[in-house]
């Protein structure tokens, strides 16, 4: 039997580079056993901490398992074809960042903003850099809309709390080069950091509030938030830096005629600033920018913008009634007497008492000097503001802008006592033209110039958009207010103003006003419901303040009181008193309950002061005159009032309202006692 040889194997390369040694004997198997017993290098498996993923086959595996499966496929037994296939594989995709839910983003942003705001409020000087952190949250493009709005509101709240009560001026080169103490350097760094962050924030608000036509819902929401923040800052810190930029944001929104909550907020902010401004500096800046905006837009603005002028504190600090001899002040309550307590005496030397006395004198002089300067500065600012306001009013009167006539006339009636007497004549002529134009519109007459210019349609629409009766009453109130605010002697002798035109118009309009169903409603309310399909009515937001709120009846009573009871232009003649009294008694039959009571109350005052002059209307035995009474006359003297009698008193005695019946009886009693 032939000898079987073992299989030749190559164990390791020879050390000298020669041929490898062949082992043919079975006894030399120990060499292979020694190789098998050698320790092998193993890698310790790390913990699998990665999240599971879903493969293309639909199985859920960890990232480590996927990599191990890929390594198992790559073995040293692979062929050349496998290597070629492996070279064509796509590169591994990058890990996609998981999207954080919006609710989680909002909660995290609230916590971050609250933490940052708390740190800033605790120590603003040490945490000046956190202003930039809050600004980055608002400017982050990856943040959602709610987070940006929260960041803007949080910045406004923080700035409102930490802004000092003075204006910070920029440092000059000399100030920067000067040597200062550590505390002063720290304060300067805080102030400059505060101004820098506040400036960037206000610029960001101006950019977001910039008007644009093609704006999405997201941009509109941010714009509304930016406008609200600007209004909040102007109300809270009107003395601080960047005030002019905040005012521009608000004025740009008031320039648009679209009425929405943003415009209402801006208007209320301006009114609040006007009412709280003491020295008049902020009011002057706002009025100056408003005037510039109105001129640029050719007064194409909403009427509520002009109503803000009625909230100005123009020389209205002195509210007590005064005459040439005395001032009627409010009655002060008697102070409660307290037991006197012995003051605790502090021992001071003679020198200390002398120094203390001199210091008190200096402090008193300084206070007087500061008060004098502040009063002079305030008067100067208010005079400049008044000049701008009257300039706007007169331009609107000259152009006869329909929807702005009401606010302008009411403003002139309020500030008539502050108008220079040189403008009285021109102003009265303008008011007469307005009344004549309104009367022609009520009668349906159109000027020939309008027919030639083919503006009939425009004239009709203009007449519909304006309340002509209210305008005529405001014109009359303004005319009487011009004289009521002046000295009686100057009004009678120096001015030489004839108000007979306004009295005749008031006399003619009594019957029409008594038949008006909306005589007790202000222009912000109406008996008729608005049209729900009208875009103007759906977008209209009424102002809640008491501006332009007087009803036609209130305006009528103001005019009648100036006509019958005021002595600014002398005592009224008996014919005027009797004619108005007769027509007012006739109008009381048609007026509502409250208006009838107000009219009879006015007649009671007339009876108390001029009872003998109007008594013949109630007692026909004492009258002097003949002829026929003409109740429809448009002229006061042409009525021949003493030829008639006041039969309306007997009808008012049977009125359904007991107060009206009592008022009628009181008038007759006063006339009986005046005989």
Order of alpha helices (4+ residues) and beta strands (2+ residues): alpha-beta-beta-alpha-alpha-alpha-alpha-alpha-alpha-alpha-alpha-alpha-alpha-alpha-alpha-beta-beta-alpha-alpha-alpha-alpha-alpha-alpha-alpha-alpha-alpha-alpha-alpha-alpha-alpha-alpha
